[in-house]
């Protein structure tokens, strides 16, 4: 590969596979930097996005991608703190600089409305399933490489471990949005999937007592084993098909007759109806907070009068903000938030660009908390 080109996976149509191609090498301009992609996370549903089974808006042709760990290759002339060679966390939540309310997920979701689609149609079309990628300067977060990766250091993490940070960031965005405080009780449901398991680890790191709920008894037991059998700040609830019974189980696990402080709803797209959401809301105390971050695409019914009379706050949260990324990096570098095996992720598979089909299949298979797939260009 010459210095004028690099390898990238390109999606030309939604009904054909990704192709590995030599494409023009990007060059840094004011406001951005070029990153050598070292490892990119692969979300479990990425194959469905590329095939249009999940009809996320994309501008074609394009190089897809997910959040990555990279090394700064070249910075634009207005960079004041980033330097070539730095290890960085590369955030794919790209916002309009003249209107931060407009956003896309670089390489996976074009927003679906004209202002957002303009971002993906132009500069921010080709993402991280490539050797090099362009990022806005504000989307790159320096990492303490010696502290995090040195084998003789306090953590001894790998690049694969660091690729778990975006998984943790998603629920952290919601929990931080409702200002979870040490000592509060947080219900996470379902807690046995990829983001649910991460939410349990994050809420514990924030000092909360966590009620982890799910239908998979074996997965709940793995959470107990990961965070310590007998850990007084982790309680588990095996969900039933009875909404009222789930509310009673939530309240009992919360250990407070007035209810829990926060309910984090992570219902996946397959969930039909809203009985779990209603169960969680009814388990909250007066002035409790409910964060909606799942993928339920249908309509939901809220217990209207209970929300009204108990002053319950319902908060939607899409992804996270820059301040959340900065806080997450500090939590990881301080040791408050463990990654890798310490957080319960014990099985990781890694693939090269030429193995993308196998990587996508593996990501779909390892969709629960405990497994992880990384692409290494």
GUMI-16185 format. One line per field, with one value per residue: residue in one letter; x, y, z of N, C-alpha, C in turn. Coordinates in steps of 0.02 Angstrom, whole numbers, always signed. Each point is the difference from the previous one (the first is absolute). Layout:
BEGIN
residuo = [A, ...]
n_u = [X, ...]
n_v = [Y, ...]
n_w = [Z, ...]
ca_u = [X, ...]
ca_v = [Y, ...]
ca_w = [Z, ...]
c_u = [X, ...]
c_v = [Y, ...]
c_w = [Z, ...]
This chain:
BEGIN
residuo = [X, X, X, X, X, X, X, X, X, X, X, X, X, X, X, X, X, X, X, X, X, X, X, X, X, X, X, X, X, X, X, X, X, X, X, X, X, X, X, X, X, X, X, X, X, X, X, X, X, X, X, X, X, X, X, X, X, X, X, X, X, X, X, X, X, X, X, X, X, X, X, X, X, X, X, X, X, X, X, X, X, X, X, X, X, X, X, X, X, X, X, X, X, X, X, X, X, X, X, X, X, X, X, X, X, X, X, X, X, X, X, X, X, X, X, X, X, X, X, X, X, X, X, X, X, X, X, X, X, X, X, X, X, X, X, X, X, X, X, X, X, X, X, X, X, X, X, X, X, X, X, X, X, X, X, X, X, X, X, X, X, X, X, X, X, X, X, X, X, X, X, X, X, X, X, X, X, X, X, X, X, X, X, X, X, X, X, X, X, X, X, X, X, X, X, X, X, X, X, X, X, X, X, X, X, X, X, X, X, X, X, X, X, X, X, X, X, X, X, X, X, X, X, X, X, X, X, X, X, X, X, X, X, X, X, X, X, X, X, X, X, X, X, X, X, X, X, X, X, X, X, X, X, X, X, X, X, X, X, X, X, X, X, X, X, X, X, X, X, X, X, X, X, X, X, X, X, X, X, X, X, X, X, X, X, X, X, X, X, X, X, X, X, X, X, X, X, X, X, X, X, X, X, X, X, X, X, X, X, X, X, X, X, X, X, X, X, X, X, X, X, X, X, X, X, X, X, X, X, X, X, X, X, X, X, X, X, X, X, X, X, X, X, X, X, X, X, X, X, X, X, X, X, X, X, X, X, X, X, X, X, X, X, X, X, X, X, X, X, X, X, X, X, X, X, X, X]
n_u = [+42, -12, +40, -23, +3, -57, -3, -58, -47, -29, -54, -14, -29, -63, -2, +58, +47, +31, +34, +57, +12, +40, -1, -18, +62, -37, -9, +35, -55, -11, +4, +47, +2, +54, -36, +54, -47, +4, -60, -49, -42, -30, -52, -38, -32, +66, -2, -46, +44, +52, -39, -11, +16, +50, -52, +60, -10, +23, +56, -20, +60, +18, +44, -31, -27, +38, -13, +55, +54, +32, +42, +9, -19, -51, +20, -59, +7, -63, +29, -22, -30, -32, +36, +39, -27, -44, -9, -53, -52, -28, -34, -50, -15, -14, +13, -53, +52, -43, -13, +24, -60, +36, -15, +54, -7, +60, -19, -54, -8, -33, -38, -7, +31, -22, -7, -22, -43, -2, +4, -42, -40, +29, +29, -56, +26, +66, -19, -6, -39, +56, +55, -30, -15, -44, +19, -56, +37, -62, +5, +60, +6, +52, +35, +6, +38, +47, -46, -33, +52, +41, +36, +47, -48, -42, -11, +49, -39, -42, +16, -6, +33, +42, -10, +2, +41, -8, +8, +48, +24, -31, +2, +65, -11, -37, +44, +47, -40, -14, +66, +15, -17, +59, -15, -12, -64, +34, -57, +32, -38, +12, +29, -24, -20, +22, -51, -43, +43, +11, -67, +0, +51, -30, -62, +30, +33, -62, +5, -38, -56, +13, -60, +32, -40, -23, -10, +63, -20, +25, -27, -55, +10, +13, -52, -32, +22, -16, -54, +6, +2, -61, +16, +0, +41, -2, -61, -23, -35, -30, -5, -63, -54, +3, -29, -55, +12, +16, -52, -35, +25, -13, -58, -10, +25, -38, -36, -44, -40, +37, +44, +19, +61, +27, -35, +48, -40, +19, -66, +15, +17, +20, +8, -57, -32, -30, -16, +60, -10, -63, +25, +47, -44, -41, +62, -11, +42, -33, -5, -18, +52, -30, +50, -22, +34, -55, -21, -45, -20, -37, -65, +6, -28, -7, +17, -42, -52, +30, +15, -62, -33, +46, -17, -15, +65, -23, +58, -6, +45, +20, +34, +46, +24, +35, -38, -44, +25, +8, -61, -21, +37, -21, -61, +15, +28, -52, -26, -41, +10, -7, +47, -19, +42, +29, -25, +28, +43, -15, -39, +58, -30, +57, -11, +28, +17, +46, -10, -22, -12, +58, +27, -37, +14, +64, -4, -35, +47, +48, -65, +13, -7, +63, -29, +50, -14, +62, -4, +54, -9]
n_v = [-60, +44, +53, -10, -63, -24, -53, -9, -15, -14, +33, -35, -57, +5, -21, +32, -48, +14, +47, -34, +66, +19, +44, +60, +13, +4, +65, +17, +30, +64, -11, -36, -66, -29, -55, -31, -36, -8, +17, -31, +24, -60, +39, -36, +57, +6, -66, +9, +44, -37, -51, +52, -55, +37, +32, -1, +65, -17, +35, -26, -25, -43, +20, -55, -2, -12, +15, +36, -38, +58, +15, +60, +7, +44, +57, +31, +55, -10, -60, +2, -60, -20, -56, -1, -61, +46, -40, -13, +19, -34, +54, -42, +30, +13, +60, +33, +30, +14, -64, -3, +27, +15, -66, -35, -65, +24, -13, +22, +66, +16, -21, -5, +58, +47, +34, -57, -15, +67, -15, -52, +41, +41, +40, -12, -24, +4, -54, -41, -28, +28, +6, +49, +46, +43, +41, +28, +54, +26, -44, +27, -52, +36, -56, -14, -5, +33, +40, +4, +6, +34, -53, +45, +30, +43, +8, +13, +51, -27, +8, -66, +2, +43, -48, -17, +51, -6, -65, +18, +36, -46, -50, +14, +10, -55, -38, +28, -10, -54, +13, -61, -8, +1, -63, +25, -19, -37, -3, -54, +12, -52, -38, -47, +52, +19, +41, -49, -47, +41, +8, -65, -12, +39, -23, -59, +16, +18, -58, -21, -15, -58, +6, -57, +13, -62, -32, +15, -53, -35, +46, -3, -65, +7, +41, -45, -48, +39, +22, -65, -65, +19, +28, +39, +24, -66, +12, -61, +9, -59, +30, +18, -34, +5, +54, -17, -63, +24, +40, -52, -37, +50, +10, -65, -4, +53, -38, +35, +6, +53, -49, -15, +25, -49, +4, -42, +22, -63, +5, -60, +5, -59, +43, -31, +57, +20, -64, -12, +46, -21, -62, +22, +33, -52, -20, +59, +34, +38, +35, -63, -29, +3, -38, +24, -59, -36, -55, +4, -25, -31, +7, +41, -36, +60, -19, +34, -22, -59, +12, +19, -45, -40, +46, -52, +2, +10, -31, +24, -46, +37, -55, +48, +42, +51, +34, -42, +12, +64, -4, -33, +40, +50, -27, -8, +59, +14, -45, +52, +4, -64, -24, -31, -48, +55, +16, -60, +34, -63, +18, +9, +20, -5, +47, -16, +51, -44, +2, +54, -45, -30, +61, +16, -60, +7, +62, -24, -46, +45, -3, -48, +18, +7, +15, +1, +41, -5, +54, -31, +60]
n_w = [+0, -47, +5, -61, +18, +21, +41, -31, +44, -59, +19, -56, +18, +23, -63, +8, +6, +55, -33, +1, +6, -48, +49, -19, +16, +56, -7, +52, +24, -2, +65, -33, +6, -23, +10, +22, -30, +65, +24, -33, +42, +3, -12, +42, -11, -6, -2, +48, +25, -14, +21, +41, +34, +24, -21, +29, -1, -60, -9, -57, -21, +49, +45, +20, +61, +52, +63, +3, +6, -1, -48, +27, -63, -5, +27, +2, -36, +18, -1, +62, +4, -54, +5, -53, -7, +19, +53, -39, +37, -51, +17, -15, +57, -63, +24, -24, -25, -49, +14, +62, -9, -54, -6, -13, -13, +2, -63, +34, +12, -56, +51, -67, +10, -40, +56, +30, -48, +4, +66, -7, -33, +44, +45, +36, -56, +3, +35, +51, -45, +20, -36, -34, +44, -25, +49, +23, +10, +6, -50, +10, +40, +19, -6, +64, -54, +32, +25, -58, -42, +39, -20, +18, -34, +29, -66, -41, -19, -44, -63, +1, +57, -29, -46, +64, -4, -66, +17, +42, -50, -37, +44, -1, -66, +5, +33, -38, -51, +38, -5, -20, +62, +33, +9, -61, -10, -43, -33, -23, -54, -41, +45, -41, -37, -59, -11, +13, -23, -52, -4, +14, -41, -45, +12, +2, -55, -13, +33, -50, +32, -29, -28, -14, -52, -7, -58, -15, +36, -51, -42, +37, -1, -66, +0, +37, -41, -51, +30, +12, +12, +17, -59, +53, -46, -6, -23, -7, -55, +5, -59, +9, -21, +66, -28, +33, -18, -61, +6, +25, -50, -42, +28, +1, -62, -12, +41, -35, +52, -9, -13, -61, -11, -35, -57, -22, -49, -12, -4, -25, -65, +21, +49, +14, -4, +56, +10, -29, -47, -4, +0, -41, -36, +6, -13, -29, +39, +42, -55, -12, -32, -59, -21, -57, -8, +0, -32, +48, -58, +46, +8, +52, +48, +25, +62, -38, +37, -3, -63, -10, +37, -29, -45, -38, -8, -62, -8, -62, -21, -53, +7, -11, +45, -23, +43, -27, -60, +15, +28, -55, -38, +38, -7, -64, -10, +39, -41, +1, -65, +18, -40, -55, +17, +24, -60, -11, -40, -8, -51, -31, -56, -35, -47, -58, -39, -20, +66, -32, -48, +15, -2, -53, -25, +18, -22, -51, +0, +11, +3, +44, +64, -15, -59, -44, -51, -24, -39, -25, -27]
ca_u = [-42, +41, -14, -56, -62, -3, -52, -64, -59, -47, -68, -26, -73, -21, -12, +63, +47, +55, +59, +62, +26, +50, -34, +45, +19, -26, +48, -28, -18, -20, -57, -3, +63, -1, +18, +13, -47, +33, -51, -68, -54, -53, -63, -30, -51, +29, -18, -68, +3, +30, -46, -63, -49, -13, +7, +31, +19, +71, +16, +41, +42, +31, +35, -34, +45, -23, +49, +65, +61, +47, +60, -1, +48, +13, -49, -10, +43, -27, +2, +40, +21, +14, +65, +11, +24, -40, -54, -63, -66, -30, -72, -35, -57, +21, -52, +9, +36, -42, -62, +16, -59, +1, +54, +0, +48, +48, +9, -53, -68, +4, -46, -67, -33, +46, +58, +47, +24, +51, +65, +24, +7, +60, +65, -1, -29, +42, +16, +57, +17, +53, +64, +2, -64, -1, -43, +5, +46, -36, -21, +58, +14, +64, +1, +65, +20, +44, -41, -51, +21, +64, -9, +20, -40, -51, -57, +21, -52, +16, -42, -67, -33, -18, -58, -61, -20, -62, -57, -16, -19, -70, -40, +25, -32, -66, +5, +25, -52, -46, +41, +3, +45, +19, -50, -67, -16, -13, -24, +20, -38, +35, +69, +43, +25, +63, -2, -24, +56, +43, -34, +10, +68, +5, -37, +39, +58, -25, -16, -70, -22, -29, -46, +9, -57, +1, -33, +51, +27, +72, +34, -3, +50, +65, +7, +16, +68, +45, +3, +10, -56, -10, +7, -63, -24, -28, -54, -25, -71, -18, -64, -56, -46, -51, +25, -7, +50, +65, +3, +12, +69, +44, -4, +32, +72, +24, +11, -27, -73, -22, +19, +67, +10, +7, -11, +30, -33, +41, -39, +25, -51, -45, -51, -65, -38, +37, -12, +61, +9, -49, +22, +56, -25, -39, +46, +38, -25, -21, +54, +47, +16, +2, +39, -18, +57, -3, -14, -71, -21, -72, -27, -3, -50, +26, -49, -3, -15, +54, +54, -22, -7, +64, +50, +52, +32, +14, +55, +32, +70, +34, +73, +34, +32, +73, +15, -6, +61, +55, -10, +12, +73, +27, -20, +41, +70, +7, -14, -68, -38, +43, -14, +24, -22, -21, -70, -40, +7, +52, +10, +9, +24, +24, +3, +28, -48, -17, -43, -56, -61, +5, -5, -70, -37, +20, -30, -70, -4, +22, -39, -11, +56, +48, +35, +21, +33, +40, +30, +66, +25]
ca_v = [+60, +60, +52, +39, -38, -46, -50, +15, -38, +46, -24, +33, -7, -37, -70, -33, +1, +48, -17, +28, +38, +52, +65, +57, +16, +65, +48, +43, +68, +35, -27, -73, -37, -66, -49, -70, -41, -59, -50, +28, -41, -18, -10, -64, +6, +35, -34, +20, +68, +0, -33, +38, -31, +59, +50, +62, +39, +2, +30, -48, -48, +25, -47, +0, -5, +9, +35, -33, +24, +14, +40, +59, -3, +68, +47, +62, +55, +35, -42, +32, -47, -65, -6, -62, -55, -10, -50, +37, -29, +33, +0, +6, +45, +63, +51, +59, +50, +59, -21, -64, -43, -43, -49, -65, -49, -7, -67, -48, +29, +68, +46, -8, +63, +34, +33, -51, -37, +41, -17, -62, +6, +35, -16, -55, -57, -60, -7, -33, -66, +20, +11, +70, +34, +71, +16, +68, +4, -7, -69, -40, +8, -32, -51, -10, -65, -36, -21, -49, -57, -29, -64, +7, +53, -22, -31, -48, -10, -6, +42, -31, +23, +70, +4, -7, +65, +25, -39, +29, +70, +8, +6, +54, +61, +3, +4, +67, +48, +7, +17, -54, +17, -56, -19, -7, -67, +2, -61, -7, -56, -62, +12, -55, +10, +36, +65, -10, -21, +59, +47, -24, +18, +73, +24, -19, +44, +66, -3, -18, -69, -19, -56, -24, -43, -34, -65, -52, -11, -13, +64, +36, -30, +24, +68, -7, -24, +53, +57, -24, -33, +32, +73, +29, +52, -31, -48, -23, -17, -39, +28, -44, +29, +36, +68, +17, -39, +31, +60, -22, -25, +59, +36, -41, +1, +68, +4, +63, -3, +55, -16, +15, +69, +5, -60, +5, -47, -17, -49, -8, +7, -58, +7, +26, +25, +42, -22, +5, +71, +18, -31, +39, +66, -10, -18, +60, +43, +67, +38, -45, +16, -56, +16, -43, -4, -63, +1, -14, +45, +9, +49, -25, +29, +18, +7, +73, +32, -14, +46, +67, +10, -12, +45, -40, +29, -45, +32, -34, +20, -31, +0, +34, +63, +4, -1, -69, -36, +22, -31, -71, -11, +8, -58, -58, +11, -1, -68, -6, -41, -51, -23, -68, -55, +26, +22, -56, -16, -52, -31, +50, -24, +55, -16, +51, +27, -51, -50, +38, -40, -41, +45, +19, -59, -10, +53, -18, -59, +19, +62, +11, +24, -53, -10, +63, -9, +59, +2, +30, +15]
ca_w = [+0, -5, +49, -26, +9, +57, -8, +32, -21, -32, -13, -59, +3, +60, -16, -17, +57, +2, -39, +24, -56, +11, -8, +9, +69, +21, +26, +53, -16, +61, +36, +6, +3, -29, +51, -18, +39, +29, +17, -2, +28, -47, +37, -20, -53, -56, -63, -17, -25, -67, -47, +2, +44, +40, -53, +20, -59, -17, -64, -37, +35, +61, +43, +65, +57, +69, +41, -7, +32, -54, +14, -43, -55, -24, +26, -39, +22, +58, +60, +53, +52, -30, -34, -37, +40, +61, +2, +11, -6, -57, +9, -64, +4, -32, +6, -39, +39, +6, +33, +32, +5, -59, +11, -33, +24, -55, -27, +16, -1, -27, +32, -28, -16, -47, +29, +21, -58, -33, +30, -28, -73, -18, +30, +49, -35, +5, +71, +31, -26, -47, +33, +24, +0, +18, +57, +28, +56, +64, +9, +18, +71, +17, +51, +31, -27, +47, +57, -17, -41, +20, +33, +69, +30, +47, -32, -50, -49, -71, -43, +1, +61, -7, -45, +39, +26, -29, +25, +65, -7, -17, +61, +42, -22, +31, +72, +16, -17, +57, +58, +50, +55, +42, +50, -29, -26, -72, -31, -70, -30, +17, +20, -20, -67, -8, +33, +68, +42, +9, +45, +68, +19, +5, +58, +60, +2, +20, +71, +11, +10, -65, -7, -69, -15, -64, -1, -5, +67, -4, -10, +64, +45, -21, +27, +71, +6, -22, +45, +68, +34, +65, -6, +25, -46, -60, +10, -65, -4, -59, -22, -17, -48, +39, +12, +71, +37, -11, +42, +69, +4, -3, +63, +52, -11, +15, +72, +25, -9, -44, -69, -25, -21, -73, -41, -66, -45, -58, -38, -68, -52, -2, +52, -21, +57, +47, +69, +40, +15, +51, +63, +26, +23, +62, +54, +19, +54, -20, -31, -33, -69, -47, -59, -56, -46, -37, -71, -12, -54, +1, +47, +68, +45, +66, +54, -2, +64, +47, -18, +20, +72, +34, -30, -32, -58, -56, -37, -55, -9, -56, +6, +54, -19, +9, +71, +23, -22, +43, +65, -7, -5, +68, +40, -21, +17, +73, +24, +25, -47, -30, -67, -14, +43, +65, -6, -20, -71, +3, -65, -52, -65, -40, -71, -45, -49, -50, +32, +25, +3, +61, +58, +9, +25, +70, +40, +10, +44, +67, +12, +71, +38, +11, -63, -31, -66, -17, -66, +4, -67]
c_u = [+44, -19, -60, -67, +3, -58, -62, -54, -52, -66, -28, -76, -17, -10, +63, +48, +49, +58, +60, +36, +58, -32, +51, +13, -28, +56, -33, -12, -17, -61, -2, +70, -10, +28, +15, -43, +37, -49, -67, -49, -50, -63, -34, -46, +28, -18, -70, -3, +24, -47, -67, -55, -18, +10, +26, +21, +76, +8, +50, +30, +33, +38, -34, +50, -36, +55, +66, +52, +51, +61, +0, +55, +19, -55, -6, +39, -26, -2, +47, +23, +14, +65, +5, +28, -40, -51, -64, -60, -37, -76, -36, -63, +21, -58, +17, +33, -40, -68, +12, -61, -5, +58, -10, +46, +44, +7, -56, -70, +5, -51, -71, -39, +51, +62, +52, +29, +54, +69, +28, +9, +68, +63, -1, -35, +38, +30, +56, +15, +52, +65, +5, -70, +8, -48, +3, +47, -35, -25, +57, +20, +65, -7, +71, +25, +42, -40, -45, +27, +65, -10, +19, -40, -55, -57, +20, -54, +29, -43, -72, -39, -24, -59, -66, -25, -64, -61, -22, -26, -74, -44, +24, -32, -69, +2, +26, -53, -49, +38, -1, +54, +20, -54, -70, -9, -22, -23, +21, -37, -9, +75, +48, +26, +65, +0, -26, +55, +48, -31, +8, +69, +7, -35, +35, +60, -20, -22, -71, -7, -41, -46, +4, -54, +6, -34, +50, +34, +75, +38, -1, +51, +70, +13, +19, +72, +51, +10, +3, -62, -7, +10, -66, -27, -24, -53, -27, -74, -12, -71, -51, -42, -54, +27, -3, +51, +69, +8, +15, +72, +50, +1, +34, +76, +29, +13, -25, -75, -27, +19, +70, +4, -2, -17, +28, -30, +42, -35, +25, -56, -51, -57, -63, -39, +46, -9, +62, +13, -47, +20, +56, -22, -36, +44, +40, -33, -28, +61, +55, +9, +3, +37, -16, +56, -1, -16, -72, -27, -75, -21, -3, -54, +31, -56, -9, -8, +55, +60, -17, +4, +66, +57, +59, +27, +14, +50, +23, +71, +30, +75, +24, +29, +75, +19, -3, +61, +58, -4, +15, +75, +31, -18, +42, +72, +11, -11, -69, -42, +47, -22, +23, -27, -24, -72, -46, +3, +60, +14, +2, +26, +20, +10, +33, -53, -23, -47, -66, -64, -1, -8, -72, -41, +16, -32, -73, -9, +16, -35, -12, +62, +47, +40, +11, +36, +33, +29, +66, +28, +76]
c_v = [+63, +50, +43, -36, -41, -48, +19, -46, +49, -35, +40, -2, -41, -74, -36, +6, +58, -25, +35, +33, +45, +67, +56, +13, +68, +45, +47, +70, +37, -32, -75, -30, -67, -49, -67, -43, -63, -55, +35, -50, -18, -13, -63, +4, +32, -33, +19, +71, +1, -30, +34, -37, +49, +60, +67, +39, +3, +34, -45, +32, +31, -56, +3, -3, +7, +36, -39, +29, +10, +38, +59, -5, +69, +46, +60, +57, +37, -42, +31, -49, -69, +1, -66, -53, -14, -55, +37, -45, +40, -8, +12, +44, +68, +49, +59, +55, +65, -15, -69, -46, -48, -49, -61, -46, -19, -73, -48, +30, +73, +49, -3, +64, +44, +31, -50, -37, +38, -16, -63, +4, +28, -27, -64, -61, -65, -7, -51, -72, +10, +8, +70, +30, +72, +9, +75, +0, -14, -71, -47, +15, -36, -50, -7, -70, -39, -27, -58, -64, -33, -64, +2, +54, -28, -39, -55, -15, -11, +50, -27, +23, +72, +10, -13, +68, +27, -38, +28, +72, +9, +2, +55, +67, +9, +8, +68, +53, +11, +5, -53, +16, -63, -14, -7, -71, +7, -69, +1, -59, +13, +13, -53, +6, +41, +66, -5, -21, +56, +49, -20, +21, +75, +26, -17, +47, +71, +1, -19, -72, -19, -60, -20, -51, -30, -67, -58, -9, -11, +65, +43, -27, +21, +71, -2, -22, +55, +53, -20, -31, +30, +75, +33, +53, -29, -51, -19, -20, -39, +21, -55, +34, +41, +68, +18, -38, +30, +62, -19, -24, +58, +36, -39, +3, +68, +9, +64, -1, +54, -11, +21, +73, +7, -67, +14, -54, -10, -53, -5, +7, -57, +6, +30, +21, +36, -23, +5, +72, +22, -29, +40, +68, -7, -19, +59, +36, +64, +42, -45, +18, -63, +23, -52, +0, -63, +10, -16, +49, +12, +55, -33, +37, +13, -1, +73, +31, -13, +45, +70, +10, -11, +39, -38, +35, -54, +34, -46, +24, -39, +9, +42, +65, -3, -4, -70, -41, +18, -32, -75, -15, +6, -60, -61, +9, +2, -70, -9, -47, -51, -18, -72, -52, +24, +25, -56, -18, -46, -33, +54, -33, +60, -22, +58, +23, -53, -54, +31, -42, -45, +43, +20, -58, -13, +52, -15, -57, +19, +66, +14, +28, -58, -17, +66, -15, +66, -9, +36, +11, -2]
c_w = [+0, +54, -22, +8, +65, -12, +39, -26, -25, -11, -59, -3, +61, -13, -25, +58, -3, -43, +28, -59, +22, -16, +15, +74, +20, +27, +49, -26, +64, +32, +6, +4, -34, +51, -34, +45, +24, +15, +1, +30, -56, +40, -27, -60, -64, -67, -22, -26, -72, -52, -5, +37, +55, -47, +24, -62, -8, -68, -36, -62, +61, +35, +69, +57, +66, +39, +2, +49, -56, +24, -49, -52, -24, +27, -46, +30, +61, +63, +52, +54, -27, -38, -36, +47, +63, -9, +18, -4, -53, +3, -66, +3, -26, -1, -45, +41, +8, +30, +31, +10, -59, +7, -43, +39, -59, -21, +13, -6, -21, +27, -26, -12, -35, +32, +21, -60, -38, +28, -31, -76, -20, +32, +40, -28, +15, +69, +12, -23, -56, +39, +30, -4, +22, +59, +15, +59, +67, +13, +19, +72, +18, +57, +27, -17, +50, +59, -18, -31, +22, +40, +73, +37, +44, -33, -49, -51, -69, -40, -2, +62, -7, -47, +36, +25, -34, +22, +67, -6, -13, +63, +47, -19, +32, +75, +23, -13, +57, +66, +55, +52, +39, +53, -27, -26, -73, -23, -73, -29, -75, +13, -25, -71, +1, +38, +72, +47, +12, +49, +73, +25, +11, +62, +66, +7, +22, +74, +16, +22, -61, +8, -74, -15, -69, +5, +1, +67, -1, -10, +63, +49, -20, +24, +74, +10, -18, +52, +74, +30, +69, +0, +19, -47, -67, +19, -69, +6, -64, -21, -16, -54, +33, +20, +74, +42, -8, +42, +72, +9, +0, +68, +56, -7, +17, +75, +32, -11, -46, -73, -18, -23, -76, -32, -69, -45, -63, -43, -72, -51, +0, +51, -29, +61, +50, +72, +43, +20, +55, +68, +32, +27, +66, +59, +25, +58, -28, -20, -29, -74, -42, -63, -55, -51, -43, -74, -17, -52, -1, +48, +69, +39, +68, +52, +18, +70, +51, -13, +25, +76, +38, -32, -29, -62, -52, -45, -57, -7, -58, +8, +60, -27, +13, +74, +28, -20, +45, +68, -3, -3, +70, +44, -17, +24, +75, +29, +28, -44, -32, -70, -8, +47, +68, +0, -23, -73, -7, -68, -54, -64, -41, -72, -37, -50, -49, +29, +25, +4, +61, +62, +14, +27, +74, +45, +13, +47, +72, +21, +73, +34, +16, -62, -36, -65, -19, -70, +4, -71, -4]
